[in-house]
Amino acid sequence: MPENGEQQNFISLKTALRLIKADTSFQMQLIKNGQLPDKHTFVLYSLPGMGKTQGIREMVTDPQQLCVIDINAEFGGSLSMPISHVNEKEQTAQVLHALNASISRLKAHALEYSSIPHFLFLDEFNRGDEFMKQTIMQLLLENRLPGNSLPENVFVVGAGNTAENIFSDEAMIENDVNELDTATRDRINPLFIQLEPKEWLDWAYVNEVAPEVVDFIGSKSYHEQQELLYQPSKSADGTGATPRSWARLSSFLADPTIKNDPVLLRAAVFSMIGNDCGNQFLTYLTTGDPLDIFALLQKPDQEKFMQLSTGRKMAFFSSALRLVEQDLESENSRGYAQIFLNYLQTNDQTAVARFMHTQVETGVLEQKYPKTNVYLRKEPRFMQLVMEMSVNNI
C-alpha cells in the first residue's frame, strides 16, 4: 500500500453496494414525493477482477432494470451516434442522435416502470477513446447523452481502475486510463474497493464455486488468502490470479476429461491463475488430501468430519447442498439430507454460523434448494439452529 496516505478510505465491495442501494432508495423516495433528487454518481475503483460487475448484477435482481456497457469495447460516440437529418419540405437540416440499443431498452423500461430504480453501469468507464471521453463525462455528471436525456429513475454507476496503483505494493503494468480533471473528480463519488477474502469466500459458498477452490483458499491464513486471490502478472502478456479467475477455474474442475488428465489440468490451471498460484493449487490437488464431498455423503464419518478445519467444513456445507437436493429429487434417495443434518451438529460454531448466514439467512437455501429447505425445516435440530441464529442477530 502506498505510504503517502493520499487514499486511505478503502471499503469492501459489499459496503460499496450497500451504500449505492441505500442512497438510491432515498433518492427514489424523493422522486415519488415530487421532490428534485440530488443524485450522486458513484464510481467503483479497484484492482481488476474484484467482482464489481458481478456485484452490480446481483444487487439489481431484474435484468431489465440494468444495462451494462463495457466502455473498453465501444468506439467513439457509439452510446449516442449523431445522424444528419434533412427535411426536404422545409429545406432545413438537423442532427439527430441514435441511442445505443441497450441503453434505449433500459430507458423505455424505466419510463414504463417509473417507480422502480434502474441502473446504467459503465464498466471500464475511464478507458474509452478521446471521442468517447466527453460523452462519458456528460453521462456521469448530467445523467444525459447527446440528444437524449435519461429518466429520473435511471442511476448511472461507473467502474474502472485508478490511474495510479493505490491498492498494492506489487509491480503492475501501468494503467492506461483517462485521468479525470479536478472539476470532474469533485462531482463524482469515488469508492475505493479493497479485496476482502471473507466476503469473497461467502460469495463463493453461495455461488457453488468448486469445493477444491473454496477449500484451498479457505484453509489459508488471512494474509495468504489475500496473496492467492490477487497475484498480478509479472509480465505484460502473462497470467495473474484474481477473484474472478479463481471462480472461473470451477468450469475446468467440473470437466472430468480435464480434471483427470494431468497435462490438460496443468495447462488449464496455469491459463487461469498463472504459474505461482497454479503450482500451489496443483500441489494441493495431487499431493494433499482434497475434500471429497461424495465420500462424506456416501460413507458418513462424523469423526473424520469433526477433524476437518473450519474452512473445509464450510466448503462441504456449501458444495454438498446441490447433491442433497438432487438426492431428494430422485426416486431412490440415499438419505443425504439426514447425513447433511448430522454434520451440521458439529461443535465448530464458526462453520455452522457461516453456513446459516450465507445460505439460510440470505434466503439462498429456500430459493436454490427448495426440497432441502423443506426437509431441513421439518427437523427440530435444524430449527434450533435457526432460532439460535435469530437470537444472535437481535
C-alpha positions in Angstrom: 0.0 0.0 0.0 1.4 3.5 -0.8 3.0 5.3 2.1 1.9 8.8 1.1 -1.5 8.3 2.7 -3.4 10.0 -0.1 -6.1 7.4 -0.3 -7.0 5.5 2.9 -10.8 5.4 2.5 -10.8 1.8 1.3 -14.0 -0.2 1.8 -15.2 -3.6 0.8 -17.4 -4.2 -2.3 -20.3 -5.3 -0.1 -20.1 -2.0 1.8 -20.0 0.0 -1.5 -23.0 -1.8 -2.9 -24.9 -1.3 0.3 -24.2 2.5 0.1 -25.4 2.6 -3.5 -28.5 0.7 -2.7 -29.4 2.8 0.3 -28.7 6.1 -1.5 -30.8 5.0 -4.5 -33.7 4.1 -2.3 -33.6 7.5 -0.6 -33.4 9.3 -4.0 -36.3 7.3 -5.3 -38.4 8.3 -2.3 -37.7 11.9 -3.1 -38.8 11.4 -6.7 -42.0 9.7 -5.6 -42.8 12.7 -3.3 -42.3 15.0 -6.3 -39.1 16.4 -5.0 -36.0 17.1 -7.0 -33.4 14.5 -6.2 -29.7 15.3 -5.5 -28.4 12.3 -7.4 -24.9 11.0 -6.6 -22.8 9.4 -9.2 -20.8 6.6 -7.7 -17.6 5.3 -9.3 -16.2 2.0 -8.1 -12.4 1.7 -8.3 -10.5 -1.5 -7.7 -7.9 -3.9 -9.0 -9.1 -5.9 -12.0 -11.3 -9.0 -11.3 -12.7 -7.9 -7.9 -16.3 -8.7 -8.9 -17.6 -5.1 -9.4 -19.8 -6.0 -12.4 -21.0 -9.3 -10.8 -21.8 -7.4 -7.6 -24.0 -4.9 -9.5 -25.8 -7.7 -11.4 -26.6 -9.3 -8.0 -27.7 -6.0 -6.5 -30.1 -5.4 -9.4 -32.1 -8.6 -9.4 -34.2 -7.9 -12.5 -32.0 -7.8 -15.7 -34.5 -5.4 -17.3 -33.6 -2.8 -14.7 -29.9 -2.9 -15.5 -27.8 -2.1 -18.6 -24.1 -2.9 -18.5 -21.9 -1.1 -21.1 -18.2 -2.1 -21.4 -16.7 1.2 -22.5 -13.4 -0.5 -23.4 -15.2 -2.4 -26.1 -17.1 0.6 -27.5 -15.9 3.0 -30.1 -16.1 6.8 -30.1 -19.6 8.1 -29.8 -21.3 4.7 -30.0 -23.5 5.5 -27.0 -25.3 8.2 -28.8 -24.4 8.5 -32.5 -25.1 11.7 -34.4 -27.1 11.3 -37.6 -27.7 14.1 -40.2 -31.4 14.6 -41.0 -32.6 16.8 -43.8 -36.2 17.9 -44.0 -36.6 18.4 -47.8 -40.0 20.0 -47.5 -38.9 22.7 -45.1 -35.3 22.8 -46.5 -33.8 22.5 -43.1 -31.2 20.2 -41.6 -30.7 19.0 -38.1 -28.5 16.5 -36.3 -30.4 13.7 -34.5 -28.8 11.2 -32.2 -29.4 7.4 -32.4 -29.3 6.0 -28.9 -27.3 2.8 -28.1 -29.8 -0.1 -28.4 -29.2 -1.5 -24.9 -29.5 2.0 -23.3 -32.6 2.6 -25.3 -34.2 -0.6 -23.9 -33.3 0.5 -20.4 -34.8 3.9 -21.0 -38.0 2.5 -22.3 -38.4 0.1 -19.4 -37.6 2.9 -16.9 -40.3 5.2 -18.4 -42.8 2.3 -18.1 -41.9 1.5 -14.5 -41.1 4.9 -13.2 -41.4 4.0 -9.5 -38.6 1.4 -9.8 -34.9 2.3 -9.9 -32.9 1.4 -13.0 -29.1 1.4 -13.4 -26.8 2.1 -16.2 -23.4 0.6 -15.3 -20.4 1.9 -17.2 -17.7 -0.7 -16.8 -14.1 0.5 -17.6 -15.6 4.0 -17.8 -12.2 5.7 -18.0 -10.8 3.6 -20.8 -12.8 5.0 -23.7 -11.1 6.8 -26.5 -11.0 10.6 -26.8 -14.2 10.7 -28.8 -15.9 8.8 -26.0 -14.5 10.7 -23.1 -16.8 13.8 -23.3 -19.8 11.6 -23.8 -19.0 9.6 -20.7 -18.4 12.7 -18.6 -21.8 14.1 -19.7 -23.4 10.9 -18.7 -21.7 10.7 -15.3 -22.3 14.3 -14.4 -25.6 15.2 -16.1 -27.4 11.9 -16.4 -27.8 12.5 -20.2 -26.3 11.7 -23.5 -26.1 14.0 -26.6 -29.6 14.4 -27.8 -31.0 12.1 -25.1 -31.8 12.7 -21.5 -32.4 9.7 -19.2 -35.4 9.3 -16.9 -35.1 10.4 -13.3 -35.2 6.8 -12.1 -32.1 5.8 -14.1 -29.0 6.0 -12.0 -25.5 5.9 -13.5 -22.7 4.0 -11.9 -19.1 3.8 -13.2 -16.4 1.3 -12.5 -12.7 1.2 -13.5 -9.1 1.2 -12.5 -7.2 4.1 -11.0 -4.6 6.0 -13.0 -2.1 5.2 -10.2 -1.6 1.9 -8.4 -3.0 2.7 -4.9 -4.1 -0.8 -4.0 -0.9 -2.8 -3.8 2.8 -2.5 -3.5 3.2 -5.2 -6.2 4.6 -4.1 -9.5 1.9 -3.7 -12.1 1.6 -2.8 -15.7 0.8 0.9 -16.0 -2.9 1.6 -16.1 -3.8 3.1 -19.4 -6.8 5.2 -18.4 -8.2 8.7 -18.9 -7.4 10.8 -15.9 -10.2 12.9 -14.5 -9.8 16.6 -14.1 -10.3 18.3 -10.7 -13.8 19.6 -11.5 -15.0 16.2 -12.6 -13.5 14.4 -9.5 -15.3 17.0 -7.3 -18.6 15.9 -8.8 -18.5 12.2 -8.5 -18.4 9.9 -5.5 -15.4 7.6 -5.8 -15.5 4.3 -3.8 -12.2 2.5 -3.5 -12.7 -1.2 -3.2 -10.3 -3.3 -1.2 -10.1 -7.1 -1.5 -11.9 -8.8 1.4 -11.3 -12.6 1.4 -14.1 -13.4 3.8 -16.6 -11.6 1.6 -15.3 -13.4 -1.5 -15.5 -16.8 0.3 -19.1 -16.1 1.4 -19.9 -15.3 -2.2 -18.1 -18.5 -3.4 -20.1 -20.6 -0.9 -23.4 -19.3 -2.3 -22.4 -19.5 -5.9 -21.2 -23.1 -5.9 -17.5 -22.3 -6.7 -15.7 -25.7 -6.9 -15.1 -27.2 -3.4 -11.5 -27.7 -4.2 -11.1 -23.9 -4.7 -13.0 -22.8 -1.6 -11.3 -25.4 0.5 -7.8 -24.4 -0.8 -8.4 -20.7 -0.3 -10.5 -21.0 2.9 -7.9 -23.1 4.7 -5.2 -20.4 4.4 -4.5 -17.6 6.8 -6.0 -14.1 6.0 -2.7 -12.8 4.6 -2.2 -15.9 2.4 -5.8 -15.6 1.2 -5.1 -12.1 0.0 -1.9 -13.1 -1.8 -3.6 -16.0 -3.5 -6.8 -14.2 -4.5 -4.9 -11.4 -6.2 -1.5 -12.0 -7.7 -0.6 -9.7 -10.5 1.1 -10.9 -13.6 4.8 -10.3 -13.8 4.8 -9.5 -17.5 2.6 -7.7 -19.9 1.4 -10.8 -21.6 1.4 -13.1 -18.5 -1.4 -14.5 -16.4 -2.1 -13.5 -12.9 -4.7 -14.6 -10.3 -7.9 -12.6 -9.4 -11.0 -13.5 -7.5 -12.8 -13.7 -10.9 -10.2 -16.1 -12.3 -10.4 -18.4 -9.3 -14.1 -18.6 -9.6 -13.9 -19.3 -13.4 -11.5 -22.1 -12.6 -14.5 -24.1 -11.4 -15.6 -24.7 -15.0 -12.4 -26.6 -15.7 -12.6 -28.6 -12.5 -16.2 -29.6 -13.4 -15.0 -31.3 -16.6 -13.8 -34.9 -15.9 -11.8 -35.0 -19.1 -9.7 -32.1 -18.0 -9.6 -32.8 -14.3 -8.4 -36.4 -14.7 -5.8 -35.6 -17.3 -2.7 -34.2 -15.6 -1.4 -32.5 -18.7 -4.7 -30.8 -19.6 -5.3 -29.9 -15.9 -1.9 -28.2 -15.6 -2.5 -26.2 -18.8 -6.0 -25.2 -17.8 -4.9 -24.1 -14.3 -1.9 -22.1 -15.5 -4.0 -20.4 -18.1 -6.5 -19.3 -15.5 -4.4 -18.3 -12.4 -0.8 -18.1 -13.5 2.2 -20.2 -12.7 2.8 -19.3 -9.0 -0.7 -19.8 -7.8 -1.2 -22.6 -10.2 1.8 -24.6 -8.8 0.5 -24.2 -5.3 -3.0 -25.3 -6.3 -1.8 -28.3 -8.3 0.3 -29.4 -5.4 -2.8 -29.3 -3.2 -4.8 -31.4 -5.8 -2.1 -34.0 -6.4 -0.3 -34.5 -3.1 -2.6 -33.1 -0.5 -5.9 -34.5 0.8 -8.6 -32.8 -1.4 -12.0 -32.5 0.2 -14.2 -35.4 -1.2 -17.9 -34.3 -0.9 -19.2 -37.5 -2.3 -17.3 -39.7 0.1 -18.5 -37.8 3.1 -22.1 -38.3 2.0 -21.9 -41.8 0.7 -19.9 -43.1 3.7 -20.7 -40.9 6.7 -17.8 -40.4 9.1 -18.7 -38.0 11.8 -15.3 -38.3 13.5 -13.4 -37.6 10.3 -15.7 -34.6 9.6 -15.1 -33.2 13.1 -11.3 -33.2 12.4 -11.7 -31.1 9.3 -10.6 -27.4 9.5 -13.3 -24.7 9.7 -12.7 -23.8 6.1 -13.2 -27.4 5.0 -16.4 -27.7 6.9 -17.7 -24.6 5.3 -16.7 -25.8 1.8 -18.5 -29.0 2.5 -21.7 -27.3 3.7 -21.9 -25.1 0.6 -20.9 -27.7 -2.0 -23.0 -30.6 -0.7 -26.3 -28.8 -1.0 -26.6 -29.5 -4.7 -26.0 -33.2 -4.1 -28.5 -33.2 -1.3 -31.1 -31.5 -3.4 -30.6 -34.0 -6.3 -30.9 -36.9 -3.9 -34.2 -35.6 -2.6 -35.5 -35.3 -6.2 -34.5 -38.9 -7.0 -36.8 -41.9 -6.6 -34.2 -43.8 -4.7 -33.0 -41.4 -2.1 -29.8 -42.3 -0.3 -30.6 -40.2 2.8 -28.1 -37.4 2.0 -30.3 -34.8 3.7 -30.2 -36.6 7.0 -26.5 -37.2 6.7 -26.0 -33.5 6.0 -28.1 -32.5 9.0 -26.0 -34.8 11.2 -22.8 -33.0 10.0 -24.5 -29.7 10.9 -24.4 -30.7 14.6 -20.6 -30.1 14.6 -19.3 -28.2 17.6 -17.5 -25.9 15.1 -19.7 -22.8 15.7 -17.9 -20.7 13.2 -18.5 -23.1 10.3 -22.2 -23.5 11.3 -22.7 -19.8 11.7 -21.2 -19.0 8.3 -23.5 -21.6 6.7 -26.6 -20.2 8.4 -25.7 -16.7 7.4 -24.7 -17.3 3.7 -27.3 -20.0 2.9 -30.2 -19.6 5.3 -30.4 -16.0 6.5 -30.0 -14.7 2.9 -32.7 -16.9 1.5 -30.4 -18.9 -0.8 -31.4 -22.2 0.7 -35.1 -21.6 0.1 -34.6 -20.2 -3.5 -31.9 -22.6 -4.8 -32.6 -25.8 -2.9 -36.3 -25.8 -2.1 -36.7 -29.5 -1.3 -33.7 -29.4 1.0 -35.1 -26.3 2.7 -38.5 -28.0 3.3 -36.8 -31.2 4.6 -34.5 -29.4 7.0 -37.2 -27.1 8.4 -39.2 -30.1 9.4 -36.3 -31.2 11.6 -36.3 -29.9 15.2 -32.5 -29.9 15.3 -32.3 -27.6 12.3 -35.0 -25.2 13.6 -33.0 -25.0 16.8 -30.1 -23.6 14.7 -32.5 -21.2 13.0 -33.7 -20.0 16.4 -30.2 -19.5 17.7 -29.3 -17.6 14.6 -32.3 -15.3 15.1 -31.4 -14.7 18.8 -27.8 -13.9 18.0 -28.9 -11.3 15.3 -31.2 -9.4 17.7 
